[in-house]
């Protein structure tokens, strides 16, 4: 039975841009009397984020119009921005909407019920028996988790195809009256993006053949990366112990890689979620990953910020553009609330993208 193939993803960022210089100036202007302002400014500078993209102009983003209105913005922006990204991801896989058997949707920045998956099935040409799997509470780890759940489905249903969709509008979580340091730091770290990728159960095409996967929750850290849910919406919280969690995760990461007959420093590519510079620094200092192996992750971080579950897809897109050699081995890693680590191990395959079949002609003939 062929291994599932994660095809080249499609990613899009909004047109409105905020630079680090803009962010620092806004923080100083909006919070001049904050007792920890120098710390906040230093933390924002240390993120390495040069610019981010957001769904609304900066002036609108800074106005809290209420959770109800913000959620409406989430819905309208998602419905506007997802269709072209989904179309591109299907084209990369050589498939049509009706060829998809399950949609795995991940997002932690808005809420809808029924899920966007229902809207996609109704409006974007997916079959009415398409399985829906919306995932809302895994935060930044959800991108890799979605890859793993899509792979699970394709293994359990040979020949099936899964579509992964990530929709993250982190700017809609901006809280102007929240003076918590972690909230202020998030104002300089997170960005907005949408992404999509197909997992083909028949293993055809170009992308990552998915060989193995694992999950791990670090005990005693369940509240370290979290939302505090209030009437005003989602308030980001980050415990001061979070920077040290990566050092604790590396032995688990090493054990997973070695169990599959490989070594972390010896892999050919690394698709690492861009949670912040500390994540990438720990991969280098404690995991032995070479600087060059983290270049794609650092580029995503510096040009898009932390785009939550969409980050791994943007890093993978950059990796695909470098055209890894056939058989190159690599890891896809995501970290998020819990503190949770999701890992996938695979090899690069350069294959012919199957041609999208033409729709059947009238009378039933192809």
Protein Blocks (a to p, Z undefined) as FASTA:
>chain_A
ZZdddddddddddfbdcdfklmmmmmmmmmmmbmklmmmmmmmmmnopabdcdfbdfklm
mpcgbjklmmmmmmmmmmmmmmmmmmmmmmmnopafklpfbdcdddfkbccdddfklmmm
mmnopafkbccdddfklmjmlmmmmmmmmmmmmmmmghiacdddddddfklmpcfklcbf
klmmmmmmbccddddddddfklpajddddfbdcddddehilmmpccdddfkbpaddddfk
lmmmmmmmmmmmmmmmmmnopafklpmbdcddffbjklmmmmmmmnopafklmmmmmmmm
mmnopnhjmlmmmmmmmmmmnopaehiacddddddehiacdddddddddddddddddddd
ehhiZZ
